[in-house]
Amino acid sequence: MAQTTTDAPTVDELLSELAALDDPKIRAVNEKHGDDHGVNLSALRSVAKRVKTQHELAQRLWATGDTAARLLALLICRPTAFTVDELDAMVRETGTPKVHDWFVNYVVKKNPHAEELRARWMTDPDPIVASAGWALTADRAVKDADGLDLSGLLDTIDAQMRDAPERLQWAMNTCLAQIGIEHPEHRARALDIGERLEVLKDYPTSPGCTSPFAPSWIGEMVRRRGE
């Protein structure tokens, strides 16, 4: 006799569950960083672990526009199932920093169209979309830089990073640091660009954490590697 299975949760049931998990204190902290939800992320991951992968449900959760629901959607979707056009539309809807970050790292990087989208988004006029392209480029600079014009990327960073909007600036800075860390032949120039532009030089950094200021970041990672 076939084993019966529990009915999948509905969107409304999950929205109610997420609403019940919303903590005003967590929301207040998140709002300082531009995120409009108050759900503890460990609790959110527990919900996702229980629901498991359900791509259609994920799409319906995404369509609600609710930040916590979208974070859950990114955890239960099937990253390889999205088309190029779907991902291009979604990146323009990410809105908050956490949704944007999870979308790029948990979905786009695992999708077979990631490289096509990276190249497309790099020059998009929307700085949020462009930041996704730069985040993917920074990842590629670490994992598979063959074919990347690293000198050209440094030219663009040198010319544009200082005046770029915050999220785009952060992604460009990450790319600058990763080029300096992973590619010794470009390290001196990456350090020079970071020192001259001074982007994130005064960013508050907790004790024991590495500063996002590119020269400090590069220097610390190189030191750890003993190079």
Buried (B, 14 or more C-beta within 10 A) or exposed (E): EEEEEEEEBEBEEBBEBBEEBEBEEBBEEBEEEEBBBBBEBEBBEEBBEEBEEBBEBBBBBBEBEBBBBBBBBBBBBBBEBBEBEBBBEBBEBBBBBBBBBBBBBBBBBEBEBBEEBBEBBBEBEEBBBBBBBBBBBBBBBBEEBEEBEBEEBBEBBBEBBBEBEEBBBBBBBBBBBBBBBBBEEBBEBBBBBBEEBEBBBEEEEEEEEBBBBBBBBBBBBBEEEEE
